[in-house]
């Protein structure tokens, strides 16, 4: 089997999947910008890597490059990992006998009345859409009328797997952030976008008992006057720490007692939650998208209602009031990643998909 894989820049699980497929005998060529950190990792693993950056949904030069690679390399499979790669790849593969696999990482934002959706995710030329969570697959299967979306087997779920060996950095010292010893610390790692629900997390502090030693540590770009105004109105304003973007985000979260991702909608399989769980940090997620699939509620995490600051506060206070339970949930969370979201499973299921397509 020969597969041409097109990425903006493969993250660690995707890179590991490529290497795993290579070891299973798949001949791979990966389109990846040379400036990406994993470009060299892929080359050192023995994978042919083509330096190509895709910035537009339609780029004639990119289409010509992809088409030349498909023709010269006689690839069996074109595997694309983002929407711009998909639209360019579909045009590049026109008339060629190649199977097309697309990766989908978020819920929604696809519509039968949207012309762009037909150029990408609803294009009948796609053989399989790999959904990173059941919630994403369920979204596609719920679209009506069903004949427009194609056969159910077109949509499959393959979780993006991880390895606990990737998460062995030492937690930071929270005292450096001005957090006192003994504080109960809730971490969050996200960007400030409406669907991430950061406002709901801040507003949840309005339901904390006055004077409790609870601190929020938020990592990510939070350049928003609106957000700072919301923080200023809360009684816990002096206990909310906006750290901005940090390269050591996992180490920051590893130092926390619990982690909360307050997403409102469209969540796929959030890496930030997986990272927290891998460091034995108890997760609190909303019932948004694929987040609930990561945990067993009450055992390896807590699921709270999205768009509901009071429900989020309830989850935080439940862990705050029972530190031993919080620690136990953290331990179970790490085990959940170790057994339920293994990178080896991702490699095996992707390989099985390739074999299935080759038999058609």
C-alpha positions as CSV (number, residue, x, y, z in Angstrom):
1,X,0.0,0.0,0.0
2,X,1.1,3.5,-0.8
3,X,-0.3,6.5,1.0
4,X,0.2,10.2,0.4
5,X,-0.6,12.1,3.6
6,X,-1.2,15.8,3.6
7,X,-0.9,17.9,6.8
8,X,-0.4,21.5,7.9
9,X,2.2,19.9,10.3
10,X,1.6,16.6,12.0
11,X,1.1,16.8,15.7
12,X,2.7,14.1,18.0
13,X,-0.1,11.5,17.7
14,X,-0.3,11.9,13.9
15,X,3.4,11.7,13.6
16,X,3.4,8.5,15.7
17,X,0.6,7.1,13.5
18,X,2.7,7.7,10.4
19,X,5.7,6.0,11.8
20,X,3.6,3.1,13.0
21,X,2.1,2.7,9.6
22,X,5.5,2.7,8.1
23,X,6.5,-0.1,10.4
24,X,3.5,-2.1,9.3
25,X,4.8,-1.9,5.7
26,X,2.8,1.0,4.3
27,X,4.9,3.1,1.9
28,X,4.3,6.7,3.1
29,X,5.0,10.1,1.7
30,X,4.0,13.1,3.9
31,X,3.3,16.6,2.8
32,X,4.5,18.8,5.8
33,X,6.0,22.3,6.0
34,X,9.7,22.2,6.8
35,X,9.2,24.7,9.6
36,X,7.1,22.3,11.6
37,X,8.9,20.7,14.6
38,X,8.0,17.2,13.5
39,X,9.2,17.6,9.9
40,X,12.7,16.4,10.9
41,X,11.2,13.7,13.2
42,X,9.4,12.2,10.2
43,X,12.5,12.3,8.0
44,X,14.6,10.7,10.7
45,X,12.1,7.9,10.9
46,X,12.7,7.1,7.3
47,X,9.5,8.7,5.8
48,X,9.7,10.7,2.6
49,X,8.6,14.2,3.4
50,X,7.7,17.0,1.0
51,X,8.1,20.6,2.1
52,X,4.8,22.2,1.1
53,X,2.7,24.8,3.0
54,X,-1.0,25.0,2.2
55,X,-2.6,28.3,3.2
56,X,-5.6,28.5,0.9
57,X,-8.6,26.4,0.1
58,X,-7.7,26.7,-3.6
59,X,-4.1,27.0,-4.6
60,X,-3.2,26.1,-8.2
61,X,0.5,25.5,-7.4
62,X,-0.4,23.2,-4.5
63,X,-3.0,21.3,-6.6
64,X,-0.4,20.8,-9.4
65,X,2.2,19.6,-6.9
66,X,-0.2,17.2,-5.2
67,X,-1.4,15.9,-8.6
68,X,2.2,15.3,-9.8
69,X,3.0,13.4,-6.6
70,X,-0.1,11.2,-7.0
71,X,0.7,10.4,-10.6
72,X,4.4,9.9,-10.2
73,X,4.1,8.0,-7.0
74,X,1.1,5.9,-8.1
75,X,-0.4,6.2,-4.6
76,X,-3.3,4.0,-3.6
77,X,-4.6,6.4,-0.8
78,X,-4.7,10.2,-0.4
79,X,-5.1,10.9,3.3
80,X,-5.7,14.6,4.2
81,X,-5.8,16.1,7.7
82,X,-7.4,19.5,7.4
83,X,-10.0,21.3,5.3
84,X,-7.7,23.2,3.0
85,X,-5.7,20.1,2.3
86,X,-9.0,18.4,1.5
87,X,-10.3,20.9,-1.0
88,X,-6.9,21.1,-2.8
89,X,-6.5,17.3,-2.6
90,X,-9.9,16.6,-4.1
91,X,-9.1,18.7,-7.1
92,X,-5.6,17.2,-7.5
93,X,-7.1,13.7,-7.4
94,X,-9.7,14.3,-10.1
95,X,-9.9,11.4,-12.5
96,X,-7.2,9.4,-10.7
97,X,-7.8,5.9,-9.2
98,X,-6.9,6.9,-5.6
99,X,-9.0,6.4,-2.5
100,X,-9.5,9.5,-0.5
101,X,-9.6,9.6,3.3
102,X,-10.3,12.8,5.2
103,X,-9.7,13.5,8.9
104,X,-12.4,15.5,10.9
105,X,-11.6,16.8,14.3
106,X,-14.6,19.0,15.3
107,X,-18.4,18.7,15.5
108,X,-20.6,20.6,13.1
109,X,-19.9,23.5,10.7
110,X,-21.0,21.4,7.8
111,X,-24.2,22.1,6.0
112,X,-26.1,20.9,2.9
113,X,-26.9,24.5,2.0
114,X,-23.2,25.6,2.2
115,X,-21.4,25.4,-1.1
116,X,-18.0,25.1,0.6
117,X,-19.2,22.0,2.4
118,X,-19.8,20.3,-0.9
119,X,-16.3,21.2,-2.0
120,X,-14.9,19.5,1.1
121,X,-16.7,17.3,3.6
122,X,-19.8,16.5,1.6
123,X,-17.9,15.8,-1.6
124,X,-19.0,12.3,-2.9
125,X,-15.5,11.7,-4.1
126,X,-14.4,11.1,-0.5
127,X,-14.3,7.4,0.4
128,X,-14.0,7.7,4.2
129,X,-14.2,10.5,6.8
130,X,-12.2,9.5,9.9
131,X,-14.0,11.2,12.8
132,X,-11.9,11.7,15.9
133,X,-14.9,11.2,18.2
134,X,-18.3,9.4,18.1
135,X,-19.9,12.8,18.5
136,X,-18.5,13.9,15.1
137,X,-19.7,10.8,13.4
138,X,-23.1,11.1,15.0
139,X,-23.3,14.7,13.7
140,X,-22.8,13.5,10.1
141,X,-25.2,10.6,10.5
142,X,-27.9,12.9,11.9
143,X,-27.9,15.2,8.8
144,X,-31.1,15.0,6.8
145,X,-31.9,14.1,4.1
146,X,-29.7,11.0,4.5
147,X,-29.2,10.4,0.8
148,X,-27.3,13.6,0.5
149,X,-24.6,12.6,3.1
150,X,-23.8,9.2,1.5
151,X,-23.6,5.8,3.1
152,X,-23.2,5.4,6.9
153,X,-20.0,3.4,6.5
154,X,-18.4,6.5,4.9
155,X,-18.1,7.9,8.4
156,X,-15.9,6.0,10.9
157,X,-14.5,6.8,14.3
158,X,-10.9,6.4,15.1
159,X,-9.7,8.0,18.3
160,X,-6.4,9.9,18.2
161,X,-4.3,7.8,20.5
162,X,-1.6,8.9,22.9
163,X,1.2,7.3,25.0
164,X,1.8,8.1,28.6
165,X,5.5,8.1,27.8
166,X,5.0,11.5,26.1
167,X,3.9,13.1,29.4
168,X,6.8,12.9,31.8
169,X,7.8,16.5,32.4
170,X,8.0,17.8,36.0
171,X,5.1,20.1,37.1
172,X,6.0,23.7,37.6
173,X,6.2,25.3,41.1
174,X,2.9,27.1,41.5
175,X,4.4,29.4,44.1
176,X,6.2,31.1,41.2
177,X,2.7,32.3,40.0
178,X,1.9,33.7,43.4
179,X,-0.4,30.8,44.4
180,X,-0.2,30.0,48.1
181,X,0.6,26.6,49.5
182,X,-2.5,24.5,50.2
183,X,-4.6,26.3,47.5
184,X,-6.9,24.2,45.4
185,X,-5.9,25.0,41.8
186,X,-8.1,24.5,38.7
187,X,-6.2,24.6,35.4
188,X,-7.5,25.4,31.9
189,X,-5.6,25.4,28.6
190,X,-7.4,26.9,25.7
191,X,-7.6,29.9,23.4
192,X,-10.2,32.7,23.9
193,X,-12.9,31.7,21.5
194,X,-16.7,31.9,22.2
195,X,-17.1,28.1,21.8
196,X,-14.5,27.4,24.4
197,X,-16.6,28.8,27.2
198,X,-13.9,30.6,29.2
199,X,-16.5,33.2,30.2
200,X,-18.6,30.4,31.8
201,X,-15.6,29.2,33.8
202,X,-14.9,32.7,35.1
203,X,-18.6,33.2,35.9
204,X,-18.5,29.9,37.8
205,X,-16.5,31.6,40.5
206,X,-19.6,33.6,41.4
207,X,-21.0,30.4,42.9
208,X,-17.9,29.7,45.1
209,X,-18.3,30.2,48.8
210,X,-16.7,33.5,49.8
211,X,-13.1,33.3,51.0
212,X,-12.4,29.8,49.8
213,X,-8.8,29.1,48.8
214,X,-9.6,28.2,45.1
215,X,-7.5,29.5,42.3
216,X,-7.9,29.4,38.5
217,X,-4.9,29.1,36.3
218,X,-5.6,29.7,32.6
219,X,-3.0,29.1,29.9
220,X,-3.5,30.4,26.3
221,X,-4.1,33.6,24.5
222,X,-6.7,35.6,26.4
223,X,-6.3,39.0,24.8
224,X,-9.9,40.2,25.4
225,X,-11.1,43.3,27.1
226,X,-14.5,41.6,27.6
227,X,-12.9,38.7,29.5
228,X,-10.9,41.1,31.8
229,X,-14.1,43.0,32.5
230,X,-15.8,39.7,33.5
231,X,-12.9,38.8,35.8
232,X,-13.0,42.3,37.4
233,X,-16.6,41.8,38.4
234,X,-16.0,38.4,40.2
235,X,-15.3,38.1,43.9
236,X,-12.4,35.8,43.0
237,X,-10.6,38.2,40.6
238,X,-7.4,38.1,42.6
239,X,-7.4,34.3,42.4
240,X,-7.7,34.1,38.6
241,X,-4.3,33.9,36.8
242,X,-4.1,34.5,33.1
243,X,-0.7,33.2,32.0
244,X,-1.0,33.8,28.2
245,X,0.6,31.4,25.8
246,X,3.3,29.2,27.3
247,X,5.5,26.4,25.8
248,X,5.3,24.6,29.1
249,X,1.5,24.4,29.2
250,X,1.4,20.7,30.1
251,X,3.8,21.3,33.0
252,X,1.6,24.1,34.3
253,X,-1.5,21.9,34.1
254,X,0.4,19.0,35.7
255,X,0.8,21.1,38.8
256,X,-2.9,21.7,39.2
257,X,-5.4,19.7,41.3
258,X,-8.0,19.6,38.6
259,X,-8.6,20.7,35.0
260,X,-11.7,22.2,33.5
261,X,-12.5,22.6,29.8
262,X,-15.9,24.6,29.8
263,X,-16.6,24.2,26.0
264,X,-20.0,25.3,24.8
265,X,-20.1,23.4,21.5
266,X,-18.3,21.7,18.6
267,X,-15.6,20.1,20.8
268,X,-13.9,17.1,19.2
269,X,-11.4,15.1,21.3
270,X,-9.6,17.9,23.2
271,X,-5.9,17.3,23.5
272,X,-5.7,19.6,26.6
273,X,-8.0,17.3,28.5
274,X,-6.0,14.2,27.4
275,X,-2.7,15.9,28.5
276,X,-4.3,16.7,32.0
277,X,-5.5,13.2,32.4
278,X,-2.1,11.8,31.4
279,X,-0.6,13.7,34.3
280,X,-3.2,12.3,36.8
281,X,-5.1,15.7,37.0
282,X,-8.8,15.2,37.6
283,X,-10.8,16.5,34.5
284,X,-14.1,18.3,34.5
285,X,-15.6,18.6,31.0
286,X,-18.9,19.8,29.7
287,X,-21.4,17.7,27.7
288,X,-20.1,19.2,24.5
289,X,-19.1,17.1,21.5
290,X,-16.6,14.4,22.2
291,X,-15.3,15.5,25.6
292,X,-17.6,13.1,27.5
293,X,-16.1,10.2,25.6
294,X,-12.8,10.7,27.3
295,X,-14.0,9.9,30.8
296,X,-16.3,7.7,32.8
297,X,-18.4,10.2,34.8
298,X,-17.7,10.1,38.5
299,X,-14.8,7.6,38.1
300,X,-12.2,9.2,35.8
301,X,-13.7,12.7,35.6
302,X,-16.8,14.7,35.9
303,X,-19.2,15.8,33.2
304,X,-21.1,19.0,33.8
305,X,-23.7,20.9,31.7
306,X,-22.4,23.2,29.0
307,X,-23.2,26.9,29.0
308,X,-24.0,26.6,32.7
309,X,-21.6,28.4,35.1
310,X,-23.4,27.0,38.1
311,X,-23.0,23.4,36.9
312,X,-19.3,24.1,36.3
313,X,-19.0,25.5,39.8
314,X,-20.7,22.4,41.2
315,X,-18.2,20.1,39.5
316,X,-15.2,22.2,40.9
317,X,-16.7,22.4,44.4
318,X,-17.3,18.6,44.4
319,X,-13.6,18.0,43.9
320,X,-12.6,20.8,46.2
321,X,-14.6,19.4,49.1
322,X,-13.2,15.9,48.7
323,X,-9.5,16.1,48.0
324,X,-9.0,12.3,48.2
325,X,-11.7,11.7,45.7
326,X,-10.1,14.3,43.4
327,X,-6.8,12.5,43.6
328,X,-8.5,9.1,43.0
329,X,-10.2,10.5,39.9
330,X,-6.9,11.8,38.7
331,X,-5.3,8.4,39.0
332,X,-8.2,6.8,37.2
333,X,-8.0,9.4,34.5
334,X,-4.4,8.5,33.7
335,X,-5.4,4.8,33.5
336,X,-8.3,5.7,31.2
337,X,-5.8,7.2,28.7
338,X,-3.4,4.3,29.1
339,X,-6.1,1.7,28.2
340,X,-8.8,3.5,26.2
341,X,-6.8,5.9,24.0
342,X,-3.6,4.1,23.0
343,X,-1.6,5.2,20.0
344,X,-1.1,1.5,19.1
345,X,-4.9,1.2,18.6
346,X,-5.0,4.3,16.4
347,X,-2.2,2.8,14.2
348,X,-4.0,-0.6,14.0
349,X,-7.4,0.9,13.1
350,X,-5.9,3.2,10.5
351,X,-4.0,0.3,9.0
352,X,-7.2,-1.8,8.9
353,X,-9.0,1.1,7.2
354,X,-6.3,1.2,4.5
355,X,-6.5,-2.6,3.9
356,X,-10.3,-2.3,3.7
357,X,-10.1,0.4,1.0
358,X,-7.5,-1.6,-1.0
359,X,-10.0,-4.5,-1.2
360,X,-12.7,-2.3,-2.8
